[in-house]
Amino acid sequence: MLIRLIIAIALLFFSLLLMAGLPVEQALYRSMLAFLLLFAGFYTSIFLINIIREISHRHDTSAPGDGVPDQQNSRVNEQKKR
């Protein structure tokens, strides 16, 4: 879906450049450059948003208290065994 939106924007940009009187080669070059920039920008931002969500999810699931949560859970399990 997102790739279709990017393609539509690039084609619209291409048609506007042609209507402005640019040669076909130059309009094609600029619209391909716009497509690549939009593609890279959108997918880089999606990648960074996923990283931020993963980091915030890790902080939400960690247990409050002393030490690292893994060490804390192992201590609780050891105490239960005794």
DASUL-V376200 format. One record per backbone hydrogen bond with DSSP energy under -0.5 kcal/mol. NH is the residue of the N-H (numbers start at 0). CO is the residue of the C=O. Records with the same first field share a line. If there is no record, write none. Layout:
BEGIN
NH->CO  CO
END
This chain:
BEGIN
4->0
5->1
6->2
7->3
8->4
9->5
10->6
11->7
12->8
13->9
14->10
15->11
16->12
17->13
18->14
19->15
20->17
21->16
26->22
27->23
28->24
29->25
30->26
31->27
32->28
33->29
34->30
35->31
36->32
37->33
38->34
39->35
40->36
41->37
42->38
43->39
44->40
45->41
46->42
47->43
48->44
49->45
50->46
51->47
52->48
53->49
54->50
55->51
56->52
57->53
58->54
59->55
60->56
61->57
71->67
72->68
73->69
74->70
75->71
76->72
77->73
78->74
79->75
80->76
81->77
END
